[in-house]
Amino acid sequence: PDDRFFPSSNNRTLASEVYDVTLVGADLIGSLQFTIVPTDFQLNGSYQCAYFSETLSVWATDGVLTTITADGVVCSSSHLTSFAVLVGSDESSSDSTVLSVLTLIGCGLSLFGLLVTMAVHGFSRELRMTIPSKLVLNLCLSLTISLVLFILASQDTEDFDRCRVWAIGMHYFWLVALAWMIVHGVNLHAVIVIVLALNMERRM
């Protein structure tokens, strides 16, 4: 596993205003250098020049060189678009990999537990015919699909349309799981509180 669960660039935030760089009546030849002074500029800060990618709708740093001087952050780019300076501390790739491995292990253990629960309730006829067991099966099924979609989405982050499909699927099944939890709670209340109260009234 790599750092797809925890990409190291996610902890960077905007540290300056956004500047639109354009040339009027001329084409850009070579690279263009310009200086941006970040808010609360510190010479030893971790700054990175970035441009806004309209295709991916994210701040990207590829193709942009960064030089930190006493006067500010010097950005060098061979194309013109919206520029800004990002600030933050980079996580090491090893830390991101460890976090991704732990996340994958946690998801795997959760899937294993859900599958075991569904197997116990599904293969036992006595349990399968009860309403609480049916609620548990539906809850486990929705959680299983949500986790599978989460793992698949973490490995497919290049295409924006597919990412949108993964996100819609995950949100839908998390909402389904929440709905089954509410139904399970209502059923538990009906079994314990209402039925118990009726039995107590009859005995009295």
Salt bridges, closest charged atoms under 4 A:
ASP2 OD2 - ARG4 NE 3.16
ASP90 OD2 - ARG12 NH2 2.99
ASP156 OD2 - ARG162 NE 2.66
